[in-house]
Amino acid sequence: MHIKVLGTGCKNCKNLERATRTALSELGMDATVEKVEDYQAIMGFGVMSTPALVIDEKVVVSGRVPKVAEVRDLITAAAVT
């Protein structure tokens, strides 16, 4: 599983990255977590507001920081498909 956190490095972007890593830890899952700060790369996903969470090249959240429980659910759902 490849997870990308899209954002320019603001507080919310860092919080989303932290929540993602916490969710992975709680699930006992191993995944690659990449922080994407390049505007062109972010726009390539069609994201208009950051932070955004991308799991296996699919945008699952944008414009807000979900709670760890929601990130955990999103990761679990993506692992099933």
N, C-alpha and C positions, 0 to 999 in steps of 0.2 A: 504494500500500500504506500502510495506517495501522497503526502499532504503538503499543501502550500498555504502559507499565510500571506495574503496580499495586503500591503500597506507601506506607507512611507517612513515608518519608524515612530509614529506618534504613540501616546500612552495607550490608546485603545488597541492599536496593533500589537503592542507588546503584551497587553492583557490577553488578547486572543491567542497569541503564541503560547503564553503560559498556561491558559486553560486547555489548549490542545495537548500540550505535553503532559499535563496533569491527568487528563482523560485517558490518554494512552497508557500512562503508568497504572492508573486504577484498573484498566482493562487487562493489563499484563500483555499488551500488544507491542510488537516492534514495527515501526514504520519510519520512513524517511520524512522528516519535517523540514521544509525549506522556507525561508523567509524571502519573499520577493518584494523588492523596494523600487524596481525600475518602472517608471510610469508607462512606458510602451508595453512592457510585459503585462502589467496590470490591465491596461486597456484592451490587450489582446484577448482577455477573458470576458470582455464586455461589462466589466464592473465599473459602475459610475460612482460608487461611494465605498470607501474603505472604513474599517478593515473588512476583509473577505476571507472565507475559508474555502479552499478547493481540495476535494478528495478525488484522487485518480482522474484529474483533469475536468472535474465537474464542479461548478460553483454551487455550494450548498447553503451558504450564508453570506450576505453582504450588507454593509452599512450599520452593523451593530456587533456587540460582543455578547455572544450567548453564554449562558452559565455552563459550568463544567458538565453538569448532567446532560444538557442538550448536546454538547459536543460529543460526549460519550455515546449518546443515542445515534447521532449522525454517523459516527465512525462505525458503530455496530451495524447500522443499516447498510452502509457502503460495503462492509466486509461480507455481508450475506449475498449481495448481488453480484 
